């Protein structure tokens, strides 16, 4: 399959620490909490692509201490402070004119971020650092393939909503069950399939792999993006390569988390086999 010659391009932004306040908190599904952040610190905030992410600085649950980000000479200086509680989150949406930053959280009691989301109320504050930059992915393809679990669902949903309205897309999104399906503003020619994991633990299924395997890629130029649990993505990456797709030109695979690891930084490419 002939592929257009396009390359992923990384753009770095100036790093600025922010303190933002939760203005709205809503359970959009039983396991997903959407928080809208506002505040004067949003001035100058920039996000250009669906993979952009920020580091959120949470209060320490045990001590109550809330270490907030500090930057000197465009570098964070207290990232490894013993009291810092920092996690990566995708920018679900940003409205510069209205001054609203939207972050979706998977609500669970396995870590401080998920527990914070379950208890969040308007007026709660978080430190925000980033995005450090953006990854301009190749664009202008005839077809797109998107495969993601719920940790990458905010990025996948944002991309689906920001793609041209005439884009042709096949998307596969893994969630626990039908109650976790969300409303997404899809392009006219998009096909979205929700994959239900049921009682199985996240990161333990091959649902995404089997869905991608069963899809016959259309003729013409295709860009594929898969994101989620790093181990689950390994055979999907192999499959992309076997089908003639080229890393950084016609496919990207992003490990958003790894089973047994507390906080795998977004956009870590899981190593080749």
Secondary structure, 3 states (H helix, E strand, C coil): CCCCCCCCEEEECCCCEEEEEEEEEEEEECCEEEEEEECHHHCCCCCCCCCCEEEEEECCCCCCCCCCCCEECCEECCCCCCCCEEEEEECCEEECCCCEEEEEEECCCCCHHHHHHHHCCCCCEEEEEECCEEEECCCCCCEEEEEECHHHHHHHHHHHHHCCCCCEEEEEEEECCHHHCCCCCCCCEEEEEEEECCCCCCCCCCHHHHHHHHCCCCCCCEEEEEEEEHHHHHHHHHHHHHCCCCECCCEEEEEEECCCCCCCCCCECCCCC
